[in-house]
Amino acid sequence: MQKYDFDKPIPVGLSAGNYAFVVSKLERKTQDDKIHGKVAVASVHLILKSLEDGSQQTHVEDIKLIGTQQWKIVRFFTACGLRKHADKTPIMPQWWVDVVNKTGFLAVKETPSKNDPSKSFLNVEWLDEEPKGEPETTAPGEAADPM
């Protein structure tokens, strides 16, 4: 079994590129964290469509509900259209239910390993809007399937 460190990028099963997404399901679970103990985790099930070649795939992105991941939680809800960029409104509990069927965009970016420059990792970045220069697709927050 592969083990990961919190200070290093964790590879994901996606190819680098831009994607439209639909949140197909959200699971609430808890997970043991060696630093924080038991933590709540939002397991976000996504249907992805590549903006480059139109291919489709599914992906599960786990978001830990801890202070160090607050930026990721905020970016996720912004990408889903439930809040505006730079809005100071608190994340509301109802939003976890509301995200199912929401759409938006994300980018998967390649990041070189700090320990071994010959290796790289892929990281998910939630986007506020559709990437520039890509084909037009469903707007963030619309409850429609962009596929």
Summary of the structure (lengths in Angstrom):
residues: 147
radius of gyration: 15.5
end to end distance: 33.9
largest distance: 43.7
contacts: 377
relative contact order: 0.25
helix: 12%
strand: 39%
